Amino acid sequence: MLQRSRDALASLCKLGYKEDHPVFVAARDDVEQEKLRVRLFAFLAASGALGVGERTSRRGRPGFCYPLHLAVEANDPGAVAALLWGGADRRLVDSDGLTALDLAREVDDRGSHAAVIAALLRAPPARAP
């Protein structure tokens, strides 16, 4: 699907569509939506979670968290964005009573998690219906 969307963008360029043309904008949005969908499912599969709101155990330590917390622990802003796009709730707290943003701020070491914090504060991209 992603390759077809990229091919469609290339075809639109060859046909002379400008980047601000509504058809080009819609095709580019489709590519971005597909990237987020692929990133979301890849992260969920790697983390062992079945959904963005599924309570999961932390690897190697007691307690529970949610996929958004795992993305913070992995310092993965792309996964954070994909999870938020997929409907993850920023307000969920882990077994320590921390939201994903609280956790990011706690583990941040002189800006080490700045991109993750920014992703958590940024509004998620609109999700396709």
C-alpha positions in Angstrom: 0.0 0.0 0.0 2.8 2.4 0.9 4.6 1.8 -2.3 1.5 2.3 -4.3 0.9 5.6 -2.6 4.5 6.7 -3.3 4.1 5.7 -6.9 0.9 7.8 -7.1 2.8 10.8 -5.8 5.5 10.2 -8.4 2.9 9.9 -11.2 1.3 13.2 -10.1 4.6 14.9 -10.3 5.2 13.6 -13.8 1.7 14.8 -14.8 2.7 18.3 -13.7 0.6 18.6 -10.5 2.1 21.2 -8.1 2.6 20.2 -4.4 -0.2 22.5 -3.3 -2.8 21.0 -5.7 -5.6 19.3 -3.7 -5.0 16.0 -5.5 -1.3 16.0 -4.6 -2.1 17.1 -1.0 -4.6 14.2 -0.6 -2.1 11.7 -2.1 0.7 12.9 0.2 -1.7 12.7 3.2 -2.5 9.1 2.3 1.3 8.3 2.3 1.6 9.9 5.8 -1.4 8.0 7.1 0.0 4.7 5.8 3.4 5.4 7.4 1.8 6.0 10.7 -0.4 2.9 10.4 2.7 0.7 9.6 4.7 2.3 12.4 1.8 1.7 14.8 1.4 -2.0 14.0 5.1 -2.6 14.0 5.5 -1.1 17.5 2.5 -3.0 18.9 3.8 -6.2 17.5 7.3 -5.6 18.9 6.0 -4.7 22.3 3.6 -7.6 22.4 0.6 -5.4 23.0 -2.6 -6.1 21.1 -3.9 -2.5 21.1 -2.9 1.1 22.0 -4.8 1.0 25.3 -3.8 -2.5 26.4 -2.3 -2.7 29.9 1.0 -4.6 29.6 3.7 -5.8 31.9 7.1 -4.0 31.9 10.0 -6.1 30.7 12.4 -6.9 33.4 10.6 -5.1 36.3 7.4 -5.3 38.3 4.3 -3.4 37.5 2.3 -2.5 34.4 2.2 0.2 31.8 0.7 0.9 28.4 2.3 1.0 25.0 2.8 4.7 25.2 4.9 4.2 28.3 6.9 1.6 26.4 7.5 4.0 23.6 8.8 6.6 26.1 11.1 4.0 27.7 12.4 3.2 24.2 12.9 6.9 23.6 11.0 6.5 20.3 9.2 9.7 19.2 8.0 8.0 16.0 6.3 5.3 18.0 4.8 7.9 20.3 3.3 9.8 17.3 2.0 6.6 15.8 0.4 5.5 19.1 -1.3 8.8 19.5 -2.5 8.8 16.0 -3.9 5.3 16.7 -5.9 6.6 19.6 -3.6 6.0 22.6 -4.8 7.9 25.7 -2.1 10.3 27.1 -4.0 10.3 30.4 -3.5 6.6 31.3 -1.2 6.1 34.3 1.2 3.2 34.9 1.5 1.2 38.1 3.7 4.0 39.5 0.9 6.5 38.9 2.8 8.2 36.0 1.4 9.3 32.6 3.7 8.8 29.6 4.5 12.5 29.8 5.3 12.3 33.5 7.6 9.3 32.8 9.3 11.1 29.9 10.1 14.1 32.1 11.3 11.8 34.9 13.8 9.9 32.7 14.8 12.9 30.6 18.5 13.5 31.1 19.6 17.0 29.8 17.2 16.7 26.8 17.7 13.0 26.1 13.9 12.6 25.7 13.1 16.1 24.3 11.7 14.6 21.0 9.5 12.2 22.9 8.2 15.0 25.2 7.5 17.2 22.1 5.6 14.3 20.5 3.5 13.8 23.6 2.7 17.5 23.7 1.9 17.8 20.0 -1.6 17.1 18.8 -1.7 13.8 16.9 -2.2 13.9 13.2 -5.8 13.5 12.1 -6.7 9.9 11.7 -8.4 8.6 8.6 -12.0 7.6 9.1 
